Amino acid sequence: LTLYATEEGALAEVIDVNEDRLLRGRHIVMDDQAQTVRVEGPGALAAAMEDPDNPGNPDARMTIDWDRAMRINSDTGKAEFHGGVEAITRRTADTSDLTCDDLDVWFTPPAATEDNAEPVHADDTAPVVESGEGEDVLLDAGGRDVRKAIATGDVRFVAATRADAQAREPLSRVMILGPKLTFTNE
C-alpha cells in the first residue's frame, strides 16, 4: 500500500483505531509481506503508552517527528528515524523529550502466535489470558517496549519525574547533551 499527500505541504495519514496509533507523512509505503513501513520525507508517529501510575490513562502518549525519513521493520522490531528527530513521551509521573539527528529504536517484537508466546506468571503485571493449556500467555506481548535506543548527532535528552500530574515542580530532572546517547533495557 502506498499513500501520497494530495496537496503541497500536506501529510497523508494512517490511523489504527484499535491500537490508538497515528502515522503521518508525504509518501507512506506499507509492505505487508515484508512487514515494513517506510515514510519518505517528513512525518510523525504517535501511539498510546502504558502508564504504570495511571492504567488506562488516555493522555499517556509517545510521539516522534522527523524531517527526512522513517522505516519500521516489524519482524526485527527495529525503527529508524532520520533528520531533525524529536521524540516526546508523556505519562502521569514522568515525561521525556529527546532531540537528535538520527534515532534507532529496537522494540520487543510481539509474539507471532500462541505457540511461541512466553508464559507469564499470575504475579506479573502484564495483562494475561488463559491459553487453554494450563499456562497464561501475554495478551499484548509487549510490542511497544523499548529494548534499546541509539540517538546520534546533536543529542539533547531531558527527563523529569513528578509526584503526580498536577505537581508544579518535578521530583527529579536530568539533562544529557552530547553527540551520542545509548539506552538499553535488555
PyMOL commands that set and color helices and strands:
alter all, ss='L'
color gray80, all
select helices_A, chain A and resi 114-116
alter helices_A, ss='H'
color red, helices_A
select strands_A, chain A and resi 2-4+12-16+21-31+36-48+61-66+69-73+78-90+94-107+128-130+136-138+146-161+172-184
alter strands_A, ss='S'
color yellow, strands_A
deselect
rebuild
show_as cartoon
